[in-house]
Amino acid sequence: MSNSVFQSVILQLKDVSDRIFGVIDSEGCVVSCTDSAVLGERWVDAALKLASAGEGMATFGQKTFKPIINSSNLMEYAVFCNGDDEMAKSFCAMAYVALNDAKIFYEEKHDRGTFVKNIIMDNILPGDIYIRAKELHFSTDAPRAVFLVRQVGHSDVATVDVLAGMFPDKLQDFVLSINENDIAVIKQITPTTTEEDLDVIARQIEDTLRNELFIKTVIGIGTIAEHLRSLADSYKEAQTAIDVGKVFDTEKSIINYENLGIGRLIYQLPTTLCEIFLSEVFKKNSIDSLDQETLFTINKFFENNLNVSETSRKLFVHRNTLVYRLEKIKKLTGLDLRQFDHAIVFKVALMVRKYLSSRDGR
């Protein structure tokens, strides 16, 4: 924390009152004051008294003090005003508000983690990214990966600490709490980092949280951000990966945005357009007319690349039985799944139906 920030605010208080205002640090050293002759003095006894005063005001040596408390609930600084009367208390309270706000603004401006969080949350203008990065000596062109870790079932406040321990390089990697369930991990990587490398990192995150905190997670991975300004897009992609995966890949706990395939496209379509598509594809009967056994057969047929012999073997049924089922499906829907074009249409239709069901809460 630069004492010049306090001093610039303190000097403005001269116009408010002829009283002396100032700031001492946790050891009692006067780091800022309207009376420059006092700068550098040490008021150790005052600091000791204030250390046990909490957030309330205290008087000492005909001065009124109000501590500025840090995140650890300890006095980091204290504002003071000459006098121990009611007017001094009012002036001290006023100075506290101004100086505490200045401190918060300075720390947020110069804190790298806050800077990165503002980028991914779109709380900073693109032009300001370059200015802030230069102030923080922050590399703008280093490639970075974004992992969105979502805690499922129950969350634990210790998750952030555990992840911070996994990524200890505070200058290059950032663990950011987004909300009660979501934590973003921004990791600087090398230009040669592959998709498989990112999956390994995500798996390490998943295993560590499960083994140490017994927490189940779903992890979304965005595309690699080649520039700071791309971090927000990568973060949104990680969100999309989780949302799309929740619909189309429910068995997966790690979803990479680049592997979403057609599910990503369907997820972005309006529901009305999806409903029109289903009604046009299934002119004879609704897709809902297919029973669970038939749908299971269809999915197995797709899993085995439309291979009748392999699918019948996996289903433990005779090849002719499977052919009969496929003919039945053709009669019901008008689509012959043995034809590649028809199979594609049917596969997309199943995914659209699944998407609509998720939107309807069914």
Phi, psi and omega per residue, in radians:
M1 nan 2.175 -3.130
S2 -1.440 2.193 -3.140
N3 -1.155 -0.348 3.129
S4 -1.133 -0.459 3.095
V5 -1.145 -0.787 3.091
F6 -1.116 -0.743 -3.058
Q7 -1.097 -0.671 -3.138
S8 -1.137 -0.609 3.099
V9 -1.316 -0.742 -3.128
I10 -1.006 -0.767 -3.102
L11 -1.109 -0.522 3.109
Q12 -1.229 -0.407 3.142
L13 -1.266 -0.248 3.084
K14 -1.045 -0.543 -3.128
D15 -1.332 -0.246 -3.107
V16 -1.527 -0.715 -3.071
S17 -2.694 2.780 3.093
D18 -1.523 0.100 3.112
R19 -1.315 2.818 3.122
I20 -1.585 2.221 3.083
F21 -1.994 2.685 3.099
G22 -2.972 -3.137 -3.139
V23 -2.399 2.370 3.009
I24 -2.019 2.687 3.093
D25 -1.581 -3.017 -3.038
S26 -1.152 -0.327 3.128
E27 -1.714 0.062 3.086
G28 1.582 0.095 3.142
C29 -1.391 2.293 3.112
V30 -1.328 1.898 -3.066
V31 -1.707 -0.245 3.126
S32 -2.744 2.450 -3.104
C33 -2.875 2.572 3.057
T34 -1.232 -0.365 3.056
D35 -1.796 1.763 -3.039
S36 -1.063 -0.355 -3.135
A37 -1.196 -0.349 -3.089
V38 -1.535 -0.335 -3.091
L39 -0.959 2.324 3.110
G40 1.623 -0.225 3.095
E41 -1.168 2.662 -3.131
R42 -2.024 2.114 3.115
W43 -1.970 1.297 -3.050
V44 -1.098 -0.734 -3.121
D45 -1.098 -0.671 3.113
A46 -1.129 -0.731 -3.138
A47 -1.110 -0.678 3.127
L48 -1.136 -0.691 3.127
K49 -1.178 -0.721 -3.109
L50 -1.218 -0.509 -3.129
A51 -1.060 -0.467 -3.129
S52 -1.859 0.144 -3.071
A53 -1.577 -0.165 -3.093
G54 1.246 -2.492 -3.105
E55 -1.631 -0.110 -3.091
G56 -1.355 2.958 3.103
M57 -1.366 2.731 3.104
A58 -2.564 2.622 3.103
T59 -1.960 2.524 3.124
F60 -2.810 2.229 3.104
G61 1.023 0.730 3.141
Q62 1.042 0.594 3.051
K63 -2.334 2.602 3.092
T64 -1.863 2.263 -3.084
F65 -2.090 2.612 2.968
K66 -2.415 2.048 -3.086
P67 -1.190 2.563 2.954
I68 -1.801 1.965 -3.003
I69 -1.597 2.450 3.103
N70 -1.601 -3.067 -3.086
S71 -1.130 -0.335 3.109
S72 -1.597 0.189 3.127
N73 1.118 0.529 3.089
L74 -2.035 2.650 3.122
M75 -1.203 2.153 3.093
E76 -1.762 -0.680 3.069
Y77 -2.536 2.984 3.023
A78 -2.529 2.339 3.076
V79 -1.518 2.494 3.076
F80 -2.370 2.728 3.077
C81 -2.429 2.403 3.123
N82 -1.090 2.408 3.124
G83 1.853 2.716 3.098
D84 -2.207 0.373 3.121
D85 -1.588 -3.117 -3.103
E86 -1.153 -0.627 3.122
M87 -1.120 -0.680 3.121
A88 -1.112 -0.671 3.106
K89 -1.117 -0.709 3.128
S90 -1.138 -0.788 3.126
F91 -1.107 -0.678 -3.123
C92 -1.145 -0.715 3.116
A93 -1.114 -0.705 3.135
M94 -1.145 -0.759 3.135
A95 -1.137 -0.651 3.138
Y96 -1.035 -0.806 -3.118
V97 -1.039 -0.813 -3.106
A98 -1.138 -0.769 -3.072
L99 -1.304 -0.640 3.112
N100 -1.162 -0.708 3.091
D101 -1.106 -0.699 3.126
A102 -1.117 -0.686 3.132
K103 -1.129 -0.803 -3.127
I104 -1.083 -0.780 -3.130
F105 -1.072 -0.741 -3.120
Y106 -1.116 -0.789 -3.100
E107 -1.153 -0.703 3.124
E108 -1.162 -0.662 -3.123
K109 -1.166 -0.616 -3.045
H110 -1.828 0.076 3.129
D111 -1.596 2.145 -3.072
R112 -1.114 -0.714 -3.132
G113 -1.075 -0.769 3.107
T114 -1.104 -0.680 3.116
F115 -1.038 -0.839 -3.128
V116 -1.155 -0.700 3.130
K117 -1.109 -0.701 3.096
N118 -1.087 -0.591 3.131
I119 -1.177 -0.893 -3.054
I120 -1.228 -0.400 3.128
M121 -1.643 0.110 3.138
D122 1.035 0.658 3.122
N123 -1.765 0.315 -3.134
I124 -2.510 2.424 3.139
L125 -1.218 2.521 -3.127
P126 -0.936 -0.698 -3.141
G127 -1.146 -0.547 -3.125
D128 -1.315 -0.343 3.137
I129 -1.031 -0.780 -3.127
Y130 -1.122 -0.727 -3.104
I131 -1.127 -0.843 -3.129
R132 -1.142 -0.690 -3.141
A133 -1.076 -0.673 3.122
K134 -1.180 -0.703 3.119
E135 -1.092 -0.651 -3.075
L136 -1.616 0.070 -3.087
H137 0.953 0.819 -3.020
F138 -1.779 2.209 3.126
S139 -1.203 2.205 -3.102
T140 -1.572 -0.415 -3.024
D141 -1.803 0.030 3.129
A142 -1.243 2.342 3.120
P143 -1.202 2.431 -3.109
R144 -2.394 2.537 3.096
A145 -1.888 2.528 3.135
V146 -2.018 2.134 3.064
F147 -1.992 2.182 3.045
L148 -1.801 1.983 -3.088
V149 -1.745 1.981 -3.140
R150 -1.892 2.136 3.123
Q151 -1.409 2.268 -3.063
V152 -1.912 2.420 3.121
G153 1.533 -1.242 3.075
H154 -2.482 2.683 -3.131
S155 -1.986 2.834 -3.123
D156 -2.390 2.279 -3.123
V157 -1.129 -0.356 -3.128
A158 -1.341 -0.130 -3.112
T159 -1.034 -0.740 -3.135
V160 -1.059 -0.759 -3.129
D161 -1.134 -0.703 3.142
V162 -1.118 -0.771 3.131
L163 -1.182 -0.639 3.096
A164 -1.085 -0.590 3.093
G165 -1.215 -0.492 3.111
M166 -1.334 -0.486 -3.123
F167 -2.180 1.324 -2.988
P168 -1.349 -0.211 -3.103
D169 -1.360 1.644 -3.049
K170 -1.235 -0.229 3.137
L171 -1.525 -0.392 -3.070
Q172 -2.097 -0.541 -3.094
D173 -1.996 2.547 -3.066
F174 -2.382 2.307 3.071
V175 -1.966 1.970 -2.979
L176 -2.109 2.165 3.077
S177 -1.348 2.117 -3.114
I178 -1.641 -0.841 3.065
N179 -2.720 -2.890 -3.048
E180 -1.047 -0.561 -3.049
N181 -1.912 -0.409 -3.003
D182 -1.847 2.384 3.069
I183 -2.318 2.277 3.107
A184 -1.739 2.300 3.055
V185 -1.958 2.041 3.109
I186 -1.863 1.987 -3.066
K187 -2.077 2.240 3.044
Q188 -1.314 2.324 -3.067
I189 -2.191 3.097 3.120
T190 -1.661 2.789 3.124
P191 -1.063 -0.348 -3.111
T192 -1.640 0.026 -3.139
T193 -1.097 2.302 -3.095
T194 -1.821 3.013 3.080
E195 -1.076 -0.642 3.117
E196 -1.137 -0.645 3.105
D197 -1.098 -0.708 3.131
L198 -1.147 -0.665 3.100
D199 -1.117 -0.644 3.112
V200 -1.117 -0.762 3.120
I201 -1.088 -0.789 3.136
A202 -1.075 -0.695 3.132
R203 -1.148 -0.643 3.090
Q204 -1.124 -0.701 3.092
I205 -1.085 -0.828 -3.124
E206 -1.065 -0.833 -3.105
D207 -1.131 -0.712 -3.117
T208 -1.117 -0.790 -3.126
L209 -1.196 -0.602 3.121
R210 -1.246 -0.696 -3.084
N211 -1.359 -0.631 -3.070
E212 -1.587 -0.621 -3.070
L213 -2.095 -0.002 -3.126
F214 0.985 0.719 -3.112
I215 -1.882 2.339 3.057
K216 -1.577 2.393 -3.093
T217 -2.323 2.752 2.910
V218 -2.133 2.287 -3.044
I219 -2.098 2.159 3.068
G220 -1.775 2.429 -3.130
I221 -2.082 2.164 3.088
G222 -1.501 3.011 3.064
T223 -1.210 2.708 -3.095
I224 -1.113 2.252 3.115
A225 -1.542 1.979 -3.123
E226 -1.410 -0.230 -3.119
H227 -2.516 2.706 -3.135
L228 -0.950 -0.688 -3.083
R229 -1.178 -0.253 3.134
S230 -1.536 -0.109 -3.091
L231 -1.082 -0.688 -3.125
A232 -1.094 -0.724 3.117
D233 -1.130 -0.728 -3.134
S234 -1.131 -0.669 3.112
Y235 -1.118 -0.769 3.118
K236 -1.105 -0.637 3.102
E237 -1.139 -0.667 3.093
A238 -1.115 -0.675 3.062
Q239 -1.092 -0.809 -3.141
T240 -1.076 -0.688 3.127
A241 -1.010 -0.768 3.134
I242 -1.160 -0.774 -3.095
D243 -1.136 -0.759 3.138
V244 -1.222 -0.709 3.113
G245 -1.065 -0.584 3.136
K246 -1.128 -0.413 3.141
V247 -1.636 -0.849 -2.960
F248 -1.827 -0.355 -3.119
D249 -2.299 1.059 -3.029
T250 -1.114 -0.392 -3.123
E251 -1.448 -0.203 -3.102
K252 -1.570 2.470 3.091
S253 -1.895 -0.193 3.078
I254 -2.237 2.071 -3.070
I255 -2.191 2.146 3.103
N256 -1.682 2.271 -3.106
Y257 -0.950 -0.633 -3.087
E258 -1.237 -0.206 -3.128
N259 -1.887 0.255 -3.090
L260 -1.281 -0.441 3.102
G261 1.068 -2.463 -3.057
I262 -1.221 -0.350 3.105
G263 -1.031 -0.621 3.123
R264 -1.113 -0.692 3.132
L265 -1.174 -0.803 -3.120
I266 -1.082 -0.690 -3.105
Y267 -1.080 -0.441 -3.093
Q268 -1.613 -0.042 -3.111
L269 -1.444 2.553 3.042
P270 -1.141 2.532 -3.105
T271 -1.093 -0.598 3.140
T272 -1.095 -0.694 3.120
L273 -1.152 -0.657 3.112
C274 -1.135 -0.727 -3.140
E275 -1.139 -0.684 3.098
I276 -1.113 -0.733 3.133
F277 -1.037 -0.822 -3.121
L278 -1.105 -0.712 -3.120
S279 -1.179 -0.545 3.131
E280 -1.354 -0.638 -3.126
V281 -1.240 -0.766 -3.086
F282 -1.822 1.268 -3.114
K283 -1.234 -0.597 -3.077
K284 -1.305 -0.964 -3.099
N285 -2.435 2.703 3.065
S286 -1.190 2.626 3.075
I287 -1.064 -0.402 3.130
D288 -1.217 -0.208 3.136
S289 -1.344 -0.183 3.127
L290 -1.424 2.266 -3.125
D291 -1.385 3.005 -3.057
Q292 -1.119 -0.642 3.133
E293 -1.111 -0.720 -3.141
T294 -1.158 -0.759 3.115
L295 -1.105 -0.657 3.115
F296 -1.119 -0.738 3.107
T297 -1.071 -0.760 -3.137
I298 -1.064 -0.819 -3.118
N299 -1.093 -0.688 3.096
K300 -1.144 -0.645 3.120
F301 -1.104 -0.706 3.095
F302 -1.189 -0.724 -3.120
E303 -1.067 -0.501 -3.103
N304 -1.809 0.480 2.993
N305 0.982 0.700 3.057
L306 1.098 0.444 3.135
N307 -1.625 1.947 -3.058
V308 -1.115 -0.793 -3.087
S309 -1.118 -0.793 -3.113
E310 -1.169 -0.671 -3.128
T311 -1.174 -0.749 3.131
S312 -1.099 -0.628 3.110
R313 -1.151 -0.736 -3.137
K314 -1.208 -0.524 3.136
L315 -1.526 -0.110 -3.106
F316 1.046 0.713 3.094
V317 -2.234 2.788 3.108
H318 -1.186 2.610 -3.125
R319 -1.001 -0.698 -3.136
N320 -1.141 -0.557 3.107
T321 -1.127 -0.747 3.118
L322 -1.143 -0.731 3.106
V323 -1.049 -0.711 3.109
Y324 -1.063 -0.745 -3.141
R325 -1.126 -0.704 3.134
L326 -1.152 -0.643 3.086
E327 -1.147 -0.649 3.109
K328 -1.111 -0.733 3.117
I329 -1.112 -0.702 3.116
K330 -1.095 -0.694 3.138
K331 -1.168 -0.655 -3.114
L332 -1.303 -0.677 -2.980
T333 -1.952 -0.315 -3.065
G334 1.460 0.108 -3.107
L335 -2.025 2.208 3.102
D336 -1.684 1.879 -3.047
L337 -1.196 -0.181 3.090
R338 -1.374 -0.237 3.060
Q339 -1.645 2.258 -3.013
F340 -0.978 -0.817 -3.108
D341 -1.078 -0.743 3.122
H342 -1.145 -0.668 -3.139
A343 -1.124 -0.699 3.119
I344 -1.081 -0.815 -3.141
V345 -1.046 -0.743 -3.116
F346 -1.173 -0.728 3.135
K347 -1.056 -0.798 3.117
V348 -1.100 -0.711 -3.141
A349 -1.068 -0.720 3.106
L350 -1.084 -0.707 3.137
M351 -1.196 -0.684 3.096
V352 -1.102 -0.735 3.111
R353 -1.083 -0.725 3.125
K354 -1.116 -0.710 3.128
Y355 -1.105 -0.800 3.134
L356 -1.102 -0.663 3.110
S357 -1.089 -0.691 3.132
S358 -1.177 -0.592 -3.134
R359 -1.278 -0.564 -3.134
D360 -1.453 -0.127 -3.141
G361 1.354 0.266 3.124
R362 -1.437 nan nan
